[in-house]
Amino acid sequence: MDSLKKKVVLAGGTGFVGKYFNEMFHNMGYEVKIISRQEGHISWDNQSEIIEAINESDMLINLAGKSVDCRYNEKNKREILMSRVDTTRILGQALLECYNPPSLWINSSTATIYRHAEDRPMTEETGDIGSGFSVDVATEWEKAFFSFDLPTTRQVALRLAIVLGEHGGVMTAFKNLVRFGLGGAQGSGHQKFSWIHIDDLFDMTLFIRDNKDISGVINCSAPHPVTNRELMETLRKTMNVKFGLPSPKWMLELGAIVIKTETELILKSRWVIPDRIEKAGYVFKYATLDNALQQILQRV
């Protein structure tokens, strides 16, 4: 019976999203193979083992990439880029060597590929590609992904918004800000916050698996982005915290240096709409932020 088990390969499957996907696929009865730099999994340096894992699998999902929650010095910038482009190329080469490759390869990308937008939402069709380091990374990442000609494998790049979930990701930092009275607007507060609940991210993956005419780039975000001010208000309300001090831009710049991160993660306006997936018929489980946060923070 085991030989009939469906197999999914999670590349970079040990992070916040990867751990959740691993658990969900296991619960569905899948055999899950993980490629990771962490011990106990298939190593990125072991090409033959990667090929063996991917061969005769149903789906390959690549979530690999160094966290962007760091200072953008030259060393980190190089690691951020290479951890995305190199892993994507390794997987593409492995797919070319499979005698029975998976019918679907989903690769992470990022909604940060679009410009800072406070004037109108960005769809896959009408969105403007931005400029700067983060956009260059996203562009090179997608270029590496779509450079492979794989006649029997459908390719989908997920332009991921900020993923919200119970056990990690950005929620830990946001909860702490609110708890310590710093849950006010950040910067102008007008910048848009595009997000997706981790449940919808997983369900969207299954929807793409089952809808075989979907390929290319997909905006992976909930249909109702909010402003930063609305985000912080909703967090305070959900956590029953009455007051939150705002953080002006200069304070964020200082704080980012202290905690070794970049203000772009908070100040860039990401106004991203999931146009293609909704037109294909996907219905969101968590379409609004208040519903998503109630589920995530119900144990707070």
C-alpha positions in Angstrom: 0.0 0.0 0.0 2.9 2.4 0.8 4.1 2.3 -2.8 0.8 3.9 -3.8 1.3 6.8 -1.4 1.4 10.2 -3.1 4.7 12.0 -2.7 5.3 15.7 -2.3 8.7 17.3 -2.1 9.2 20.4 0.1 12.4 22.3 -0.7 13.3 24.6 2.2 10.6 22.8 4.2 11.9 23.6 7.7 10.7 27.2 8.1 7.4 28.6 9.3 5.5 27.8 6.1 7.4 24.6 5.4 6.6 23.0 8.8 2.9 23.8 8.4 2.8 22.3 4.9 4.7 19.2 6.1 2.1 18.6 8.8 -0.8 19.2 6.5 0.5 17.0 3.7 1.2 14.2 6.3 -2.3 14.5 7.6 -3.6 14.0 4.0 -1.6 10.8 3.7 1.2 12.1 1.5 4.8 10.9 1.8 6.8 14.1 2.3 10.4 14.6 1.3 12.2 17.6 2.6 15.3 19.3 1.1 17.0 21.5 3.6 20.4 22.7 5.0 19.3 21.4 8.3 20.5 17.9 9.4 18.2 15.0 9.0 16.9 16.0 5.6 18.0 15.7 2.0 21.0 18.0 1.5 21.1 20.7 -1.2 24.6 19.3 -2.0 23.3 15.8 -2.8 22.0 16.1 -6.4 21.4 12.4 -6.8 19.3 12.2 -3.7 17.3 15.3 -4.8 16.6 13.7 -8.2 15.5 10.5 -6.5 13.2 12.4 -4.2 11.6 14.5 -7.0 11.3 11.6 -9.4 7.8 10.0 -9.4 6.5 12.7 -7.0 3.2 14.4 -7.5 4.3 17.9 -6.7 7.5 19.9 -6.0 7.1 23.0 -3.8 10.1 25.3 -3.3 10.0 27.5 -0.2 13.8 28.0 0.1 15.4 31.3 0.8 17.4 33.2 3.5 15.1 35.4 5.7 15.0 39.0 4.5 14.7 40.0 8.2 18.3 41.3 8.4 20.4 44.3 7.5 21.0 44.7 3.7 24.8 44.7 3.9 26.7 43.2 0.9 27.1 39.7 2.5 23.4 39.4 3.4 22.3 40.7 0.1 24.3 38.1 -1.7 23.0 35.3 0.5 19.4 36.5 0.1 19.8 36.4 -3.7 21.8 33.2 -4.0 19.7 31.2 -1.6 16.7 31.8 -3.9 18.3 31.7 -7.4 20.8 28.8 -6.7 18.2 26.5 -5.1 15.7 27.2 -7.9 18.4 26.2 -10.5 19.3 23.1 -8.6 15.7 22.0 -8.6 15.2 22.8 -12.3 18.3 20.8 -13.2 17.1 17.9 -11.1 13.7 17.9 -12.8 15.4 17.7 -16.2 17.1 14.5 -15.1 13.9 12.8 -13.8 12.4 10.0 -16.0 9.0 10.6 -14.3 9.0 14.2 -13.1 6.1 15.7 -11.1 3.2 17.3 -13.0 3.5 20.5 -10.9 6.4 22.7 -9.7 5.3 25.6 -7.4 8.1 28.1 -6.6 7.9 30.9 -4.1 8.3 34.4 -5.3 7.3 37.6 -3.5 4.7 40.3 -3.8 7.5 42.8 -3.1 8.2 42.5 -6.9 5.7 45.3 -7.3 6.4 49.0 -6.7 5.5 50.9 -3.6 1.8 51.5 -4.3 -0.6 53.9 -2.5 -2.5 54.9 -5.6 -3.9 51.7 -7.0 -3.8 47.9 -6.4 -1.3 45.7 -8.3 -2.7 42.6 -10.2 -0.7 40.1 -12.2 -1.9 41.8 -15.4 -1.7 45.5 -14.5 0.9 45.6 -11.7 4.1 47.7 -12.1 7.4 46.0 -11.3 9.2 48.2 -8.8 13.0 49.0 -8.4 15.6 48.4 -5.8 17.3 45.4 -4.2 14.2 43.4 -3.1 12.7 43.8 -6.6 15.9 42.8 -8.3 16.0 39.6 -6.1 12.4 38.8 -7.0 13.0 39.4 -10.7 16.1 37.2 -10.8 14.3 34.5 -8.8 11.4 34.3 -11.3 13.8 34.5 -14.2 15.7 31.5 -12.9 12.4 29.6 -12.4 10.9 30.2 -15.8 14.2 29.7 -17.6 13.6 25.9 -17.6 11.7 24.3 -20.4 9.8 21.4 -18.7 7.2 20.0 -21.2 5.5 17.7 -18.7 5.7 19.9 -15.5 3.4 22.9 -15.0 5.2 25.9 -13.3 3.5 28.3 -11.0 5.4 31.2 -9.2 3.5 32.3 -6.0 4.0 36.1 -5.4 3.6 35.8 -1.7 2.2 38.5 0.5 3.0 38.5 4.3 2.0 35.1 5.6 0.0 35.2 8.9 -0.3 32.1 11.1 -0.4 31.0 14.6 3.1 29.6 15.2 5.6 32.1 13.9 6.2 34.4 11.0 5.6 38.2 11.6 2.8 37.6 14.1 5.3 37.2 17.0 6.8 40.6 16.4 3.4 42.3 15.9 2.0 40.7 19.1 5.0 41.9 21.1 4.6 45.5 19.8 1.0 45.6 20.8 1.6 44.0 24.2 4.3 46.6 25.1 2.2 49.5 24.1 3.8 50.2 20.8 0.9 49.0 18.6 0.2 52.4 16.9 0.7 53.3 13.3 4.2 52.8 11.9 5.5 55.6 9.7 2.7 57.4 7.9 0.3 54.5 8.6 -1.0 54.9 5.0 1.1 52.2 3.5 -0.8 49.1 2.4 -0.3 45.8 4.1 -1.0 42.8 1.8 -1.3 39.5 3.7 -2.5 35.9 3.5 -3.6 33.4 6.2 -1.4 30.3 6.1 -4.5 28.1 5.8 -5.4 29.9 2.5 -1.8 29.6 1.3 -2.1 25.8 1.7 -5.6 25.6 0.3 -4.5 27.7 -2.7 -1.7 25.3 -3.3 -4.2 22.4 -3.5 -6.5 24.5 -5.7 -3.6 25.1 -8.1 -2.8 21.4 -8.1 -6.4 20.5 -9.0 -6.9 23.3 -11.6 -4.5 22.2 -14.3 -5.0 25.3 -16.6 -3.3 27.5 -14.0 0.4 28.3 -14.7 2.7 31.4 -14.6 2.6 34.0 -11.8 -0.1 34.1 -9.2 -0.6 36.8 -6.6 -0.8 35.0 -3.3 -2.6 37.5 -1.1 -6.0 37.9 0.6 -8.5 40.0 -1.4 -8.8 42.8 1.3 -5.4 44.4 2.0 -5.5 47.1 4.8 -3.4 50.1 5.6 -0.7 49.8 8.3 -3.0 52.0 10.6 -5.9 49.6 10.1 -3.6 46.6 10.7 -2.4 47.9 14.1 -6.0 49.0 15.1 -7.3 45.5 14.3 -4.4 43.9 16.2 -5.1 46.1 19.3 -8.9 45.4 19.1 -8.4 41.6 18.7 -5.9 41.5 21.6 -8.1 43.9 23.7 -5.3 46.5 24.1 -6.7 50.0 24.3 -3.7 52.1 23.4 -0.7 51.9 21.1 2.0 54.5 20.6 2.8 55.3 17.0 6.3 54.9 15.6 7.5 57.7 13.3 9.9 56.8 10.5 13.0 58.1 12.3 12.3 55.9 15.3 11.8 52.9 13.0 15.1 53.6 11.3 16.9 53.7 14.6 15.1 50.6 15.9 15.9 48.7 12.6 19.6 49.3 13.2 19.4 48.0 16.8 17.5 44.8 15.9 19.4 44.3 12.7 16.6 44.5 10.1 15.3 47.0 7.5 12.4 49.4 7.6 11.3 48.3 4.1 9.6 45.4 5.7 7.2 47.8 7.4 7.2 51.0 5.3 6.9 49.6 1.8 3.3 49.9 0.6 2.3 46.5 -0.8 -1.1 46.8 -2.4 -1.6 43.4 -4.1 -4.8 41.8 -5.3 -5.3 38.0 -6.0 -6.9 38.7 -9.4 -6.0 35.5 -11.3 -6.8 33.0 -8.5 -10.2 34.6 -7.7 -11.1 34.6 -11.4 -10.2 30.9 -11.5 -12.8 30.3 -8.7 -10.7 30.1 -5.5 -12.8 31.2 -2.5 -10.9 32.5 0.5 -11.4 31.0 4.0 -10.0 34.2 5.5 -10.8 37.1 3.2 -10.7 39.8 5.9 -8.0 40.6 8.4 -10.3 40.7 11.5 -11.4 37.1 10.8 -7.8 36.0 10.2 -6.5 37.6 13.4 -9.4 36.2 15.5 -8.4 32.7 14.5 -4.6 33.3 14.9 -4.9 35.2 18.2 -7.8 33.2 19.8 -5.3 31.8 22.4 -3.9 35.2 23.4 
